[in-house]
Amino acid sequence: MKDFIVPGEVVYDQPRRFDGSFVDREKTFASVLSVKYDDRVVALKGLYTPVVSDYVIGIIKHELFSGYKVDLNSPYIGMLSSRDLRERFEVGQVISVVIRMADEVKEAELVEPRRLWGGRVIEIPAVKIPRVIGRNNSMVSLLEQYTGCRIFVGKNGRVYVKGDNTSLAIESVMKIAREAHMHGLTDRIKSFLEDETKAGHLASEIGSPFQASPSPETK
């Protein structure tokens, strides 16, 4: 059985911290529209807020004397300091980074940048990302197994896909995002992947918000 939860409603009578919630007076409240089934709560809405140690996918937006401003698919900006860089980046390049620090206004200090060559990047609501990852990376492993793609999931709602069957991988990620609030998601996605691969799913490229940087050999 599942129940929809509105912002401000008590979710648990003890403190638990997860996306789309806040703790007050030793109780856990929903901060966004969510759905609860069994003992699990899935937020249906919500923007990404930088969290220390999160791996995210960013886009270089501006080059500064001191480094780079990075779009994190969030109301908050990310900063790469030139002191921590071994290479230069260009505006528009897609990178994976780790959030080292987030200050009181949630401006994020970023480290360990790596370019994401080729492939495609799609965006889904950040609150749906835990469902794309799955418990112990089970959902990502399932997607990689059936599509043969390399998939990197950023906590900020961006998913990088590279391989021969990116269309099926992207279609599957979007299906997960649409059905994240539904029970039995893993079984449905597995059945979908089995049906599509048995039917000889064509690996035709589909549109996406943007494409990752071209590979060095194609530049």
Residue pairs with C-beta under 8 A, 6 or more apart in sequence:
1 37
2 35
2 36
2 37
2 181
2 183
3 35
3 36
3 37
4 33
4 34
4 35
4 36
5 11
5 30
5 33
5 34
5 35
5 36
5 41
6 30
6 33
7 29
7 30
7 31
7 32
7 33
8 29
8 30
9 29
9 30
10 27
10 28
10 29
11 21
11 28
11 29
11 30
11 34
11 36
11 41
12 27
12 28
13 27
13 28
14 26
14 27
14 28
15 23
15 26
15 27
15 28
16 23
16 28
17 23
17 28
18 41
19 43
19 46
19 126
19 127
19 130
20 30
20 31
20 32
20 34
20 41
20 43
20 45
20 46
20 127
21 28
21 29
21 30
21 31
21 34
21 41
21 43
22 28
22 29
22 31
23 29
30 41
30 43
31 46
32 43
32 44
32 45
32 46
32 127
33 43
33 44
33 45
34 41
34 42
34 43
34 44
35 41
35 42
35 44
35 181
36 42
37 183
38 183
42 127
42 128
42 130
42 131
42 180
42 181
43 127
44 125
44 127
44 180
44 181
45 125
45 127
46 125
46 126
46 127
47 74
47 75
47 126
48 56
48 72
48 73
48 74
48 126
48 155
48 156
48 157
49 74
49 76
49 102
49 106
50 56
50 72
50 74
50 76
50 78
50 99
50 102
50 106
50 107
50 108
50 156
51 99
51 102
51 155
52 99
52 100
52 101
52 102
53 98
53 99
54 98
54 99
54 155
54 156
55 96
55 97
55 98
55 154
55 155
56 72
56 73
56 78
56 96
56 97
56 98
56 99
56 154
56 155
56 156
56 158
57 73
57 94
57 95
57 96
57 97
57 116
57 121
57 152
57 154
57 156
57 158
57 159
57 160
58 70
58 71
58 72
58 73
58 78
58 94
58 95
58 96
58 97
58 110
58 156
59 70
59 71
59 92
59 93
59 94
59 95
59 210
60 68
60 69
60 70
60 71
60 89
60 90
60 91
60 92
60 93
60 95
61 68
61 69
61 70
61 71
61 91
62 68
62 69
62 91
63 89
63 90
63 91
65 82
66 81
66 82
67 79
67 80
67 81
67 82
67 83
67 84
67 85
68 79
68 80
68 89
69 77
69 78
69 79
70 77
70 78
70 79
70 80
70 95
70 97
70 110
71 77
71 78
72 78
72 108
72 156
73 123
73 126
73 154
73 156
73 157
73 158
74 126
74 156
75 106
76 102
76 105
76 106
76 107
76 108
77 107
77 108
78 97
78 99
78 107
78 108
78 109
78 110
79 107
79 108
79 109
79 110
80 89
80 97
80 110
80 111
80 113
81 109
84 111
85 113
89 95
89 113
89 115
93 115
93 213
94 115
94 116
94 121
94 160
94 210
94 212
94 213
95 113
95 114
95 115
95 116
96 112
96 113
96 114
96 116
96 152
96 154
96 160
97 110
97 111
97 112
97 113
97 114
98 110
98 111
98 112
99 108
99 109
99 110
100 109
100 110
100 111
101 108
101 109
102 108
102 109
103 109
115 213
116 152
116 160
116 162
116 212
116 213
117 212
117 213
117 214
117 215
117 216
118 162
118 212
118 213
118 214
118 215
118 218
119 150
119 160
119 161
119 162
119 163
119 166
119 211
119 212
120 160
120 161
120 162
120 166
120 170
120 205
120 208
120 211
120 212
121 158
121 159
121 160
121 161
121 208
121 209
121 210
121 211
121 212
122 158
122 159
122 161
122 170
122 173
122 174
122 208
122 209
123 157
123 158
123 159
123 209
124 132
124 157
124 159
124 173
124 174
124 176
124 177
125 157
125 177
126 155
126 156
126 157
128 157
128 176
128 177
128 180
129 153
129 154
129 155
129 156
129 157
131 139
131 176
131 177
131 180
131 185
132 139
132 140
132 153
132 159
132 173
132 176
132 177
133 139
133 140
133 153
134 140
134 141
134 142
134 186
138 186
139 176
139 185
139 186
139 189
140 151
140 153
142 186
142 189
142 190
142 193
143 149
143 151
143 169
143 172
143 173
143 189
143 193
144 150
144 151
146 168
146 172
146 193
146 194
146 196
146 197
147 163
147 165
147 166
147 168
147 169
147 172
147 193
148 163
148 164
148 165
149 161
149 162
149 163
149 164
149 165
149 166
149 169
150 160
150 161
150 162
150 163
151 159
151 160
151 161
151 169
151 173
152 159
152 160
153 159
153 160
154 160
159 173
160 212
161 169
161 170
161 173
162 212
163 169
164 203
165 201
165 203
166 203
166 205
167 201
167 202
167 203
167 204
167 205
167 206
168 193
168 196
168 197
168 201
168 203
170 206
170 208
171 196
171 206
172 189
172 192
172 193
175 189
175 192
176 185
176 189
179 185
179 188
182 188
